[in-house]
Structure formats: structure tokens, C-alpha cells
Amino acid sequence: MKKFIALLLCVLMMVSIVLLSGCGEKKSSTPSDDTKSNENTNEGNIGKEQTGNSTSNQNVEIRAAWWGDTKRHELYNQIIDRFEAANPGIKVVREPVSWVDYWDKLTVQSASGEAPDFMGMHPQFASDYVGRGVIEPLDKYVKDGVIDLSNFSEAAINSGKVNGTIYMVSMGLTAASMFVNATFLKDLGIQVPNFDWTWDDFKSLGLEVRKALDAKGQKDRWFAGDGSGAYQFFRYWARQRGGDLYTAEGDLGYDEEDLVTWFKMWNELRESGVVPDAATTTEYAKATLEDSLFAKKKIAATSVPANQYKLYCNAVPDSEIIIVRHPAMKDGQIGEYIEGAHFAISAKTTPEKKVAAAKLLNFWVNSESSMEIYKLDQGVPANTKMAEFIIPLLDDKDKVIVEYVNKVSKIARPTTFPPAGASEIDALFQTIAESVRFNQKTPEAAAAELVAEAKKILASKKQ
């Protein structure tokens, strides 16, 4: 156990170093005395009156939205049940949906001023929502002690800042990965990939799987999912080629050649049957985890943040799932970076609901009642005391997640915070990638269009 505690603390230390090295802001001051005096590390303090932001003696109803699958929805409902029990004046209406549906829905809700009071947020899209005034600055809630960040590292706090202001609080620290169904491969007589593997390995292993599946007459199964339209997956490709999605100045961090090689590679993988045909990919694009290609054992490998390991293991309980890095280039250029989702609250709601949402946020990341359930659902807790608290609660699958994040923390490089316009470019990337999948555009034409349109979007946001 002592060894594992040291491992978890090592993860937190390494993550702090990586995040700090990627942050272009000046070092912020130590948390204020007001913040330190309100260390709400358990639910007992959450419902008490806070200076300047009280919801005492009031009944408030707030809406809370998040993304995930059925198992995650069950966990989050349990956390909110405990929050409501500790805060009887606050009722929480829950709005859980899948990842894809979440962002589609939030776009529509934000446009009409109906964003949920408490919401999941991602650094990939945060600048857009900040720019449109959708999410609330949190500094005042931190100052008043409604949200306690005294046990967060400076790096973890900075991960939720936009232009020096806190708009988000980390749900947990994680890293992207590939989940591989080892049982799927072993049943075909094929070796599982190494932790460090290349794109050449990915293709050769995929061809082996295709040959073995064809021999069994299983035309509707493949080695991996088609990742051509996943912008965050492409980010690894761009970083491995020396770029990124964006530069520190908010410009595009890749060029047409990066995109052409990306689209061509996936075309070849599709044509050779390593990944599904375009129609199948589209059919399953919005499937829940339970109904996904991976859960139905139609594919053996998929790109997923490491913190979702237990969810995927639960989806295929009779299979052994391993975690490996994303495939790398032959030259070993590192694509890895530390990432993670965040919580935010709506700027377009009443003061009373803002405070109630801030209390829910605080309870979620700082209370033992929450962490007993939450554990590593979105990664290693950013609250260092909560990270220590959950250690005795972790099972073997949890330890796999921590060990993976630890490995990645040792090699990860700094990255840049996506600028305003990132969410539009993400949607554009998906649309153009789909047109390539269906042979409506050549990789060259698609790359030229995407770069030109992306540059226009970024330029418009700077005006």
C-alpha cells in the first residue's frame, strides 16, 4: 500500500509539473486566507451560509448536466443525492446525455440562454463559451469560500483559467489512451500490442486481425474504430509531427500536409478492412457505450481517456482490457499531454442558482461523501487531500488507471489552451472527415478546405 500511495502522489506531482510548464500565465499568489479558512473537505460545511453568497433559508432548484454512459449516470446521481441530503434547500434536476449529444445540446441551450446551472466543460471548448458569456467567473466564489481550492495545486487551478480568470474547476487529471480487448485478439491467436507501439504496428496488427476475421467469415468485425473524425485523436498526430492543434498565439498549429497524411492513412485502413466502412462508423457515431462497437465486440481497440477504463471493462465483463499509448511515429516524437474535463456554472442564471451550483461544484470535488463514489471517474482528483483519501478505496482496475497516468506523466509535453473558435473548428473537422470517409472529398481537397475555413474562424474571433 505504501508503494501505491507513493505512486499516486508521484502522479499528482508530475501532473503539476507538466501543467505548469504549459501555462503561459504569471504565477498566481497563494490562496487567500479567506479561502484557507474555509476548507470544505467534507459535506458538513457545504450547506452553511457563506459570506456574500448565501442561499440560506431559500429553496432553490438548479439544473445539472454531464456526459457519459448509464454507469456514470448512476454514479453521478448518487453523488447528487448525497449533496441534496446535505443541502435540503437545494433540488437538482439532472440532465445526463452522451458525449456527442451533450455538446450538440449545450450549443442550442447556450444560444437561447438556457444553459444548465451546473455543467461539465472541456478546455477544448471553454474559450468559446467564455467569449459568449455562457460560463461564470469563479474567482469571487473562491474568495468567499463557497468553492475551496486551497488543496489544489497552482497547476490544477491554472488548468481552469481563461485569460487569467478561473472559469472551471478540474474534475480530475487524466491522459488519452487506447483500450484494447486482449481477449478479442487472443481468441484470434494474435498477440496484444506493446505499451509503446507505432502507427506501422497499428496497421500490421490490424491486417493480421482482418485476415483472421475473414478466415472465420466475420466480415462485420474489425481491429479498431475509425478515428479519422476525432479532432483530439488528430491532435496526437499533429503533435507527433512537431505541431499541435493551436499555437500559443491562437493560430492553427498544423498545416495541410498534416491533414493530407492523416486522411490518407485512415482511407487506407478503411479500404483494407482494418477499421469499419463509412456507413458503419456513421451508424454507431452517437451510440452509448453499452451499444458501441467496442461493447458489442465488433472492434478490439478504441481511443478513450484512461479514466474511463472501468466503464469499458464493465461494458465487456468477460474480456480482458489493457491500456496502451496512442500509436507513435517511428522517430519517437511525443504526442502525449496531461488533460482532463472540468466543472463550470452558468453565467445566465439567477444569483441564488449560481451560488447553489457553486456549492454543488465544491461538494463534488472537495467532500469525502462525493469521493467515496466518484474516485477516479474523471481521473486523479485535483484536490490532493481527496487524492490521498481515495487510495484505500481503489480496486485493481483503479490502480491500472493510476499506473497508466503515471507512465504518461513521465513523458508528456506541454500543450496550448484552445482559443475562441475551437468548438467550431472541432465540428468542421468532423464534417470534413466524414466527407472524406464517404469519398465525397479527396484528402487534398478536404485538407485545403479545412485549413482555409479554420483560419477564417480563428481570425474572426480575434477581431
Secondary structure, 3 states (H helix, E strand, C coil): CHHHHHHHHHHHHHHHHHHHHCCCCCCCCCCCHHHHCCCCCCHHHCCCCCCCCCCCCCCEEEEEEEECCHHHHHHHHHHHHHHHHHCCCEEEEEEEECHHHHHHHHHHHHHCCCCCCEEEECHHHHHHHHHCCCECCCHHHHHCCCCCCCCECHHHHHCCEECCEECCEECCEECEEEEEEHHHHHHCCCCCCCCCCEHHHHHHHHHHHHHHHHHCCCCCCEEECCCCCCHHHHHHHHHHCCCCCECCCCCECCCHHHHHHHHHHHHHHHHCCCCCCHHHHHHCCCCCHHHCCCCCCCEEEEEEEHHHHHHHHHHCCCCCEEEECCCECCCCCCCCCCECCEEEEECCCCHHHHHHHHHHHHHHHHCHHHHHHHCCCCCECCEHHHHHHCHHHCCHHHHHHHHHHHHHHHHCCCCCCCCCCHHHHHHHHHHHHHHHHCCCCCHHHHHHHHHHHHHHHHHHHHC
